[in-house]
Amino acid sequence: MSRHRRTAFVALVLATVAAPVIAAVLVSRGAREAVAASTAYARLAQDSALADSSAFATLPQRLRRLLDVRAQIEHTEVSRPMSLHECIQYRGTEPGTVRRRLQLRYPDSSAVVLFAVAREQDGALERVEFIRRTPREGQRALTWDARRDRTVSVWWFEYPIGRIRREERGDIPRGSPVPRAVRALGRQLLVASCADSSATNSPMNPISGSSR
């Protein structure tokens, strides 16, 4: 065997031996990063649990009924049956971020979409969107954005024939319990069971006008 062939053979053997080791290291690193992100989300949810519960408790009753889907996020025992419960996780549009979307639909055609964006490193929320549709009444959207610490409320009126028209849009005061409750839903969504694949996205979109 020539020197050139011996060198090539040795290189091939080393590559064969090293490949599983490198793969194991990469898998281990990916697993550690995933666990770290999950731990950050769980820690923030736990640290905020008391204040989040207080925020929901101080909401006006009608707004609490509209916004409080904490039990449905977990898909545990709920008072109302659901015809759709779908949670999907996507890669963030920015490096180091994650996006999650939850869709809920009920037999009476009412529906909810909850969307959250967070940093993987520390679990901090960057954006939370909540949209709820009530048949023959309309749609209410509440969106919190970390960049300006701003919460926007939008209401769309729904005609009997299904068309919608925007009726109201305005900012929610920072000191009110609403921004805290919206963020609480985002934190809870980040620790809920969720499919990590955009390929499994359902064609069902219960909220007309939703961009995600």
TIDREN-878365 format. One record per residue: x, y, z of N, C-alpha, C in turn. Coordinates in steps of 0.2 Angstrom, whole numbers, padded with zeros to 4 digits, always signed. Last residue first. Example, Ala and Ser with C-alpha at 12.3 -4.5 7.8 and 13.67 -1.06 7.14 Angstrom:
+0064-0011+0035+0068-0005+0036+0064+0000+0039/+0066-0028+0039+0062-0022+0039+0066-0016+0039/
***
This chain:
-0258+0174+0059-0254+0168+0060-0258+0162+0062/-0267+0184+0057-0261+0183+0052-0257+0177+0053/-0284+0183+0056-0278+0181+0060-0272+0181+0055/-0296+0184+0049-0292+0190+0049-0285+0189+0053/-0305+0173+0058-0304+0176+0052-0300+0183+0053/-0300+0160+0067-0301+0167+0068-0300+0170+0061/-0298+0146+0065-0304+0148+0067-0305+0156+0068/-0291+0138+0053-0290+0144+0056-0296+0147+0059/-0285+0122+0048-0291+0126+0052-0288+0132+0055/-0274+0116+0044-0277+0121+0039-0283+0125+0043/-0262+0114+0056-0268+0113+0054-0271+0118+0049/-0245+0110+0055-0250+0115+0056-0256+0113+0053/-0234+0101+0055-0241+0099+0057-0246+0104+0058/-0224+0109+0051-0226+0104+0046-0233+0102+0048/-0218+0115+0062-0223+0119+0058-0226+0115+0053/-0216+0107+0077-0216+0106+0070-0221+0110+0066/-0218+0103+0091-0212+0107+0089-0211+0105+0081/-0232+0104+0100-0229+0101+0095-0224+0105+0091/-0233+0106+0118-0234+0109+0111-0230+0105+0106/-0238+0109+0134-0236+0104+0129-0238+0106+0122/-0233+0125+0141-0238+0120+0139-0235+0114+0135/-0224+0135+0143-0223+0129+0147-0228+0123+0146/-0229+0145+0135-0222+0143+0134-0220+0136+0138/-0242+0148+0140-0241+0144+0134-0234+0141+0133/-0238+0155+0151-0241+0148+0152-0241+0144+0146/-0234+0167+0146-0229+0163+0150-0232+0156+0151/-0246+0171+0139-0240+0170+0136-0235+0165+0139/-0254+0173+0151-0256+0168+0146-0250+0166+0141/-0247+0184+0156-0247+0177+0160-0249+0172+0155/-0248+0194+0147-0242+0191+0148-0242+0184+0151/-0262+0196+0150-0260+0194+0143-0253+0191+0144/-0261+0201+0164-0265+0195+0162-0263+0192+0155/-0254+0213+0162-0251+0207+0166-0254+0200+0164/-0263+0220+0154-0256+0218+0152-0253+0213+0155/-0274+0221+0164-0274+0218+0158-0268+0216+0155/-0273+0228+0176-0271+0221+0176-0271+0218+0169/-0265+0244+0173-0271+0240+0173-0269+0233+0174/-0253+0252+0170-0255+0250+0177-0261+0245+0178/-0254+0254+0156-0249+0250+0159-0250+0247+0166/-0270+0255+0148-0265+0258+0153-0260+0253+0156/-0271+0250+0131-0273+0249+0138-0268+0252+0143/-0275+0260+0116-0270+0257+0121-0273+0256+0128/-0287+0255+0104-0284+0259+0108-0279+0256+0113/-0301+0254+0093-0294+0252+0094-0291+0257+0099/-0316+0248+0086-0313+0251+0091-0305+0249+0092/-0321+0242+0075-0325+0247+0078-0321+0251+0083/-0320+0234+0059-0316+0236+0065-0320+0242+0068/-0331+0222+0054-0329+0229+0054-0325+0231+0060/-0335+0207+0045-0333+0210+0051-0330+0217+0049/-0348+0195+0039-0343+0201+0038-0341+0204+0045/-0358+0187+0043-0351+0184+0044-0346+0190+0042/-0371+0191+0043-0369+0187+0037-0361+0185+0037/-0372+0198+0055-0375+0192+0054-0373+0187+0048/-0355+0206+0058-0362+0206+0055-0365+0199+0055/-0345+0210+0071-0347+0205+0066-0354+0205+0064/-0333+0222+0075-0340+0220+0075-0341+0215+0070/-0318+0220+0083-0321+0220+0077-0328+0218+0078/-0306+0229+0093-0313+0226+0093-0316+0226+0086/-0291+0229+0101-0295+0230+0095-0301+0226+0095/-0279+0236+0112-0285+0232+0112-0288+0234+0105/-0262+0234+0116-0267+0237+0112-0273+0233+0111/-0249+0238+0127-0254+0234+0126-0260+0237+0122/-0231+0240+0127-0238+0243+0125-0243+0238+0124/-0217+0241+0128-0222+0240+0134-0229+0242+0133/-0210+0242+0117-0213+0249+0120-0217+0247+0126/-0206+0229+0117-0202+0234+0114-0204+0241+0117/-0216+0220+0120-0211+0222+0125-0207+0228+0123/-0233+0221+0118-0227+0221+0114-0221+0224+0119/-0249+0213+0117-0244+0216+0121-0237+0215+0118/-0265+0214+0112-0258+0212+0110-0253+0216+0114/-0281+0207+0110-0276+0211+0115-0269+0209+0113/-0296+0208+0101-0289+0206+0101-0285+0210+0106/-0312+0201+0099-0308+0205+0103-0300+0203+0103/-0325+0200+0087-0318+0198+0089-0315+0203+0093/-0343+0197+0088-0337+0200+0085-0330+0197+0088/-0356+0191+0089-0354+0197+0092-0348+0201+0089/-0358+0180+0082-0364+0185+0081-0362+0191+0086/-0347+0171+0092-0351+0171+0086-0357+0176+0087/-0332+0178+0097-0338+0176+0099-0344+0176+0094/-0315+0176+0096-0321+0177+0092-0327+0174+0096/-0300+0183+0102-0306+0178+0104-0312+0180+0100/-0283+0183+0103-0289+0185+0099-0294+0180+0101/-0268+0189+0109-0273+0185+0111-0279+0188+0106/-0250+0189+0108-0256+0191+0105-0262+0186+0107/-0235+0195+0115-0241+0191+0116-0247+0193+0112/-0217+0196+0114-0224+0198+0111-0229+0193+0113/-0207+0193+0122-0206+0199+0117-0213+0201+0115/-0203+0186+0138-0207+0187+0132-0206+0193+0128/-0188+0177+0142-0192+0183+0142-0196+0184+0136/-0180+0166+0143-0187+0165+0143-0191+0171+0143/-0166+0167+0141-0169+0168+0147-0176+0168+0148/-0164+0161+0128-0159+0161+0133-0162+0162+0140/-0175+0162+0119-0173+0156+0122-0169+0156+0128/-0188+0175+0121-0181+0173+0120-0179+0166+0123/-0204+0173+0112-0200+0174+0118-0192+0172+0116/-0221+0176+0108-0214+0176+0105-0209+0177+0112/-0237+0168+0106-0232+0171+0110-0225+0170+0107/-0254+0168+0104-0248+0168+0100-0243+0171+0105/-0270+0161+0103-0265+0164+0107-0258+0163+0104/-0286+0162+0098-0279+0161+0095-0275+0164+0100/-0302+0154+0100-0297+0158+0103-0290+0156+0099/-0320+0154+0097-0313+0152+0096-0308+0157+0099/-0337+0148+0094-0332+0153+0097-0325+0150+0097/-0344+0137+0090-0340+0141+0085-0336+0147+0088/-0349+0129+0099-0353+0134+0098-0350+0139+0093/-0338+0120+0102-0343+0118+0098-0348+0123+0096/-0322+0129+0100-0328+0126+0104-0334+0124+0099/-0305+0129+0098-0311+0130+0095-0317+0126+0099/-0289+0136+0099-0294+0133+0102-0301+0134+0099/-0272+0136+0096-0279+0137+0093-0284+0133+0097/-0257+0144+0099-0262+0139+0102-0268+0141+0098/-0240+0145+0095-0247+0147+0093-0251+0142+0096/-0224+0152+0098-0229+0147+0099-0236+0150+0098/-0207+0154+0094-0214+0156+0093-0218+0151+0095/-0191+0160+0100-0196+0154+0099-0203+0157+0098/-0174+0166+0097-0181+0167+0099-0185+0161+0097/-0162+0165+0091-0162+0165+0098-0169+0166+0101/-0164+0176+0077-0160+0171+0081-0161+0171+0088/-0181+0179+0073-0175+0182+0075-0171+0176+0078/-0192+0171+0071-0189+0175+0065-0183+0178+0066/-0191+0155+0079-0192+0162+0079-0189+0166+0073/-0199+0140+0074-0192+0144+0075-0194+0151+0075/-0214+0136+0083-0210+0137+0077-0203+0140+0079/-0226+0124+0089-0220+0129+0091-0216+0129+0084/-0243+0123+0092-0237+0122+0088-0232+0127+0089/-0258+0116+0098-0252+0120+0100-0246+0118+0095/-0275+0115+0097-0269+0113+0094-0263+0119+0096/-0290+0108+0099-0285+0111+0103-0278+0109+0100/-0307+0108+0095-0300+0109+0092-0295+0112+0098/-0318+0107+0102-0318+0103+0096-0311+0104+0092/-0320+0106+0119-0317+0109+0114-0317+0105+0108/-0332+0109+0133-0329+0105+0128-0326+0109+0122/-0330+0118+0148-0333+0118+0141-0329+0114+0136/-0323+0117+0159-0330+0116+0160-0333+0116+0153/-0309+0105+0159-0312+0112+0158-0319+0111+0158/-0294+0098+0164-0302+0098+0165-0304+0105+0164/-0283+0103+0151-0285+0098+0157-0292+0098+0158/-0276+0111+0143-0280+0106+0140-0282+0100+0145/-0269+0122+0146-0266+0115+0148-0270+0109+0145/-0277+0131+0140-0270+0131+0138-0267+0124+0140/-0289+0130+0148-0289+0127+0141-0282+0127+0138/-0285+0136+0160-0287+0129+0160-0286+0126+0153/-0284+0150+0155-0278+0146+0158-0279+0139+0158/-0291+0159+0148-0291+0153+0145-0285+0148+0148/-0298+0174+0151-0295+0168+0155-0296+0161+0152/-0305+0183+0143-0298+0182+0143-0295+0176+0146/-0319+0183+0146-0316+0183+0139-0309+0181+0138/-0320+0183+0159-0323+0177+0156-0320+0177+0148/-0313+0195+0162-0310+0189+0164-0313+0183+0160/-0323+0204+0157-0316+0204+0153-0313+0197+0156/-0333+0202+0166-0334+0201+0159-0328+0200+0155/-0327+0206+0178-0330+0199+0177-0330+0198+0170/-0311+0215+0178-0319+0215+0178-0321+0208+0175/-0297+0208+0187-0301+0210+0180-0308+0210+0181/-0292+0203+0198-0294+0210+0198-0297+0212+0192/-0288+0190+0195-0293+0191+0200-0296+0198+0200/-0278+0192+0186-0284+0189+0183-0290+0190+0188/-0268+0197+0195-0270+0201+0189-0277+0198+0186/-0266+0186+0203-0269+0192+0206-0272+0197+0200/-0260+0177+0195-0266+0176+0197-0270+0182+0200/-0248+0185+0193-0252+0183+0187-0259+0182+0189/-0242+0185+0206-0244+0191+0203-0249+0190+0197/-0240+0170+0206-0244+0174+0211-0247+0181+0209/-0231+0167+0195-0238+0164+0196-0243+0168+0201/-0219+0171+0192-0224+0176+0191-0231+0174+0193/-0211+0160+0195-0209+0167+0199-0215+0172+0198/-0216+0151+0186-0217+0150+0193-0216+0157+0197/-0212+0157+0174-0219+0156+0175-0221+0155+0182/-0198+0158+0175-0202+0164+0175-0209+0163+0176/-0196+0144+0175-0194+0148+0181-0198+0154+0181/-0200+0140+0163-0204+0137+0169-0202+0141+0175/-0191+0146+0154-0199+0147+0154-0202+0145+0160/-0179+0140+0159-0180+0147+0159-0188+0149+0159/-0181+0127+0155-0181+0129+0163-0182+0136+0164/-0182+0128+0142-0188+0125+0145-0187+0127+0152/-0168+0132+0140-0174+0136+0138-0180+0134+0141/-0162+0120+0145-0160+0127+0148-0166+0132+0146/-0166+0111+0136-0168+0110+0143-0167+0117+0146/-0160+0115+0124-0167+0114+0125-0170+0114+0132/-0147+0114+0127-0150+0121+0126-0157+0121+0126/-0145+0101+0129-0144+0105+0135-0147+0112+0134/-0148+0096+0116-0153+0094+0122-0152+0099+0128/-0137+0101+0109-0144+0103+0108-0149+0102+0113/-0127+0094+0116-0127+0102+0116-0134+0104+0115/-0130+0081+0112-0130+0083+0119-0131+0091+0120/-0129+0082+0098-0135+0081+0101-0136+0083+0108/-0115+0085+0098-0120+0090+0095-0127+0089+0098/-0110+0074+0103-0108+0080+0106-0114+0085+0104/-0114+0064+0094-0116+0064+0101-0115+0071+0105/-0107+0068+0083-0114+0068+0083-0117+0068+0090/-0094+0066+0087-0096+0073+0086-0104+0073+0086/-0095+0052+0089-0093+0056+0094-0095+0063+0093/-0098+0047+0076-0103+0046+0081-0101+0051+0087/-0086+0052+0069-0092+0055+0067-0097+0054+0073/-0074+0046+0073-0075+0053+0076-0082+0055+0075/-0073+0034+0066-0073+0034+0073-0076+0041+0076/-0073+0039+0053-0078+0035+0055-0079+0034+0062/-0061+0047+0053-0068+0050+0052-0074+0046+0054/-0052+0037+0055-0053+0042+0060-0059+0046+0059/-0053+0030+0043-0054+0027+0049-0056+0032+0055/-0049+0040+0034-0056+0037+0033-0058+0034+0040/-0036+0042+0037-0041+0048+0038-0048+0045+0038/-0031+0030+0034-0031+0032+0041-0036+0037+0042/-0033+0030+0020-0036+0025+0024-0036+0027+0031/-0024+0041+0016-0032+0041+0015-0036+0036+0019/-0012+0035+0020-0014+0042+0023-0022+0042+0022/-0011+0024+0012-0011+0023+0019-0014+0029+0022/-0011+0031-0001-0017+0026+0001-0017+0025+0008/+0002+0037+0000-0004+0041-0001-0011+0037+0001/+0010+0026+0001+0010+0031+0007+0003+0035+0006/+0003+0011-0005+0007+0017-0005+0006+0021+0001/+0004-0006+0000+0000+0000+0000+0004+0006+0000/
***
